[in-house]
Amino acid sequence: MRGILKKTLPFLSFLGVTLLSFGLFADYPRPWEMTFQEPATPVMEKIHSFHNLLIWIEGGIAIFVISLLLYVIFKFRASKNPVPAKFSHNTLIEIIWTTVPVIILIVIAIPSFKLLYFMDVVPKSELTIKATGHQWYWSYEYPDQKVSFDSFLIEDDKLKPGQMRLLETDNHVVVPVNTNVRVITTSADVIHSWAIPSFGVKRDSVPGRLNETWFNVKKEGLYYGQCSELCGTKHGFMPIVVEAVSPAKFQQWIAMKAPPPPPAPVATPAAVTPSVPTSPVEAKPAAATAPQTTVPTPAPSSPQEPKK
Ligand SMILES: [Cu+2]
């Protein structure tokens, strides 16, 4: 018990520091992790439960085959059974060992295909993000919001306390929770792969092609992933960080990131004064004085007067 505590204490303290420093939930690979990260999307929840179903089926098959082998080894060993049987066919056994595996495969195939289509068909999405892989960073575009930025790894010597080596980026991909997010991905050079384990998302980014996937994060927090296609010497140095926030916070972030509106076109003074009053107070005198000063010019001062 003390040994286990001794082993897990550094990890627990690391986890505590990390969570405190983020102040929110974070999902990332942990030392000695034996199973999946906590599912953050419906896709990953379904992958998780399908995996659990397979573990039971595979475990049952393994136990059955090992038990059968042990039974045969001991029951029909040479010392106990010196004259072996010579028959080579048994119709009943052959029917059983053909139909049972077929039934098992059908039991596996039905949820497998359901999950495959659930992952593959992108539902009606409320936000689209384009992720482009580069050697060796990601660039992102939010085409509908006109937001775009690059996302680079934070080098070891620039990491702040609590930030994770090789997983932290300078710019996070911010998304709202409980929103269908469509990710389209491509590459500017070689094949990369945009992957977040806790989302159940891994999609190849292929130059000259647009691949798509989707996710819907259920919990606010930070989610870490990495490029998952061998793309060159710095393949392990292009992480992905997705920050899931409330829809209100997402709108604030978009407002902060979105480019400022283009400046008003510079116009000639004649066009400006009557058409674009800066405020109602300023507009009134201009409107009042304009007809008096410009339109009705006094007749005596006109050049035609002396001729009369
Ligand atoms: Cu890559």
Residues whose N, C-alpha, C, O or C-beta is under 5 A from the ligand:
A	BS01	CU	I191 H192 S193 C227 E229 C231 H235
